[in-house]
Amino acid sequence: EHRRKGLATALCMEVCAQVAIRGGIEVFINTAPNDDYPAPPATYLSAGFIVRDRGSYYDRPTPASS
């Protein structure tokens, strides 16, 4: 079982470190809120990320999906 071992937080921190090493100044994560699965936003907050904006998501089926 991989849950509750801090792996996602460690991965976030490593990505941020690698971005900084390469001269990056910001890491942006885009995720859709899901009240039934609160783990991702909690992980990002615990890794030091802050919510900047809550955007809109637009979706349209293609004719082939009908």
C-alpha positions as CSV (number, residue, x, y, z in Angstrom):
1,E,0.0,0.0,0.0
2,H,1.4,3.3,-1.0
3,R,-1.1,5.7,0.7
4,R,-0.2,7.8,3.7
5,K,3.6,7.4,3.3
6,G,4.3,11.0,2.1
7,L,5.3,9.9,-1.4
8,A,3.1,12.5,-3.2
9,T,4.4,15.3,-1.0
10,A,8.0,14.1,-1.5
11,L,7.4,14.0,-5.3
12,C,6.0,17.6,-5.2
13,M,9.1,18.8,-3.3
14,E,11.5,17.0,-5.6
15,V,9.8,18.5,-8.7
16,C,10.0,22.0,-7.1
17,A,13.7,21.4,-6.4
18,Q,14.4,20.2,-9.9
19,V,12.6,23.2,-11.4
20,A,14.6,25.6,-9.2
21,I,17.9,23.9,-10.2
22,R,17.0,24.5,-13.8
23,G,16.3,28.2,-13.1
24,G,12.5,27.9,-12.8
25,I,10.8,30.2,-10.4
26,E,7.3,28.7,-10.1
27,V,5.5,25.4,-10.3
28,F,1.9,25.4,-11.4
29,I,-0.5,22.5,-10.7
30,N,-3.9,22.4,-12.3
31,T,-6.4,20.1,-10.7
32,A,-10.2,19.8,-10.6
33,P,-11.8,19.9,-7.2
34,N,-13.4,16.7,-6.1
35,D,-15.2,16.6,-2.7
36,D,-15.1,12.8,-2.8
37,Y,-11.3,12.7,-3.0
38,P,-9.7,15.5,-0.9
39,A,-6.2,14.0,-0.9
40,P,-4.7,15.8,-3.8
41,P,-5.4,19.4,-2.7
42,A,-4.4,18.5,0.9
43,T,-1.1,17.1,-0.5
44,Y,-0.4,20.3,-2.5
45,L,-1.2,22.5,0.5
46,S,1.0,20.5,2.8
47,A,3.8,20.8,0.2
48,G,3.6,24.6,0.4
49,F,1.4,25.3,-2.6
50,I,-1.3,28.0,-2.3
51,V,-4.6,28.3,-4.2
52,R,-4.2,31.1,-6.6
53,D,-7.5,30.8,-8.5
54,R,-10.4,28.5,-9.0
55,G,-11.1,28.4,-12.7
56,S,-13.8,27.1,-14.9
57,Y,-13.7,23.9,-16.8
58,Y,-15.4,23.7,-20.2
59,D,-16.2,20.5,-21.9
60,R,-18.0,19.7,-25.1
61,P,-18.6,16.2,-26.6
62,T,-17.5,15.7,-30.1
63,P,-19.9,14.5,-32.8
64,A,-18.2,11.1,-32.8
65,S,-19.2,10.6,-29.1
66,S,-22.9,10.7,-29.9
